Amino acid sequence: MPLTRMPRPSAPTAAAVLAATLAASFLSGCDAAGLVDGGGTAGPGPARAAGVAPLDNPDGTRPGLAPLASDADRAEARRLVETLTVKGRGPRTGYDRDEFGYAWMDTADGVPLARNGCDTRNDLLRRDGREVRLRSGSDCVVVAMTLHDPYTGKAIAWKKAEAAAVQIDHVVPLSYSWQMGASRWPESRREQLANDPLNLLPVDGPSNSRKGDSGPASWLPPDRSVRCAYAVRFAQVAKKYALPVTAADKDAMLRQCGG
């Protein structure tokens, strides 16, 4: 069983929070929710706070990646990482992005947000963006927003015309998962991994390009304050999909959380 926190009884579920937030984007002029329908570009505006800490967001439906600051949280993070199995990284032979389904499909059953009429990329931009603007006449396509990038800590005023400035990162890269055993999975399970919001973060494009298919031993977010949280998210995905990690990656994750 994955190590996650028990939700507070009085709080709405993460899925309910996300559903309410995304539903707001269907309403014209709902600026109180930080969402505005229509074309155009978003002003710089204030960035969203860093988001939700991963221990409080075990299904990935809430935005961002807040740091883990307390000793108790960091101890819990280390316990999670310790549960991961270790294996050497296999060959990349046969890997192709299409082995995980076409990019940003809405039909990967078994993960949150599947079959909601909006592709995964736009779901994630709406989940994490602030001052989101949608294409005129669309309930889905994001054309502008402000993103608080969890990897660098900077605010990005993003426009669809400059799409590469924000990329959707697979926290556990698809090529990494292929080398750690996903090559033997049924395609439906690979499609889940590729479209699971737990494994997806909108981030600064250049930082994501530098990451490539690296594990935590080779690449960590430039913002040191979020590195333990990143390690936790990597571990959460690996645990959910029964993926091993390399010994070097496990050691790196433990070090980021004080181990």
Secondary structure, 3 states (H helix, E strand, C coil): CCCCCCCCCCCCCHHHHHHHHHHHCCCCCCHHHCEECCCCCCCCCCCCCCECCHHHCCCCCCCECCCCCCHHHHHHHHHHHHCCCECCCCCCCCCCHHHHCCCCCCCCCCCCCCCCCCCHHHHHHHHHCEEEEECCCCCCCEEEEEEECCCCCCEEEEEHHHHHHEEEEECCCHHHHHHCCHHHCCHHHHHHHHHCHHHEEEEEHHHHHHHCCCCCCCCCCCCHHHHHHHHHHHHHHHHHCCCCECHHHHHHHHHHCCC
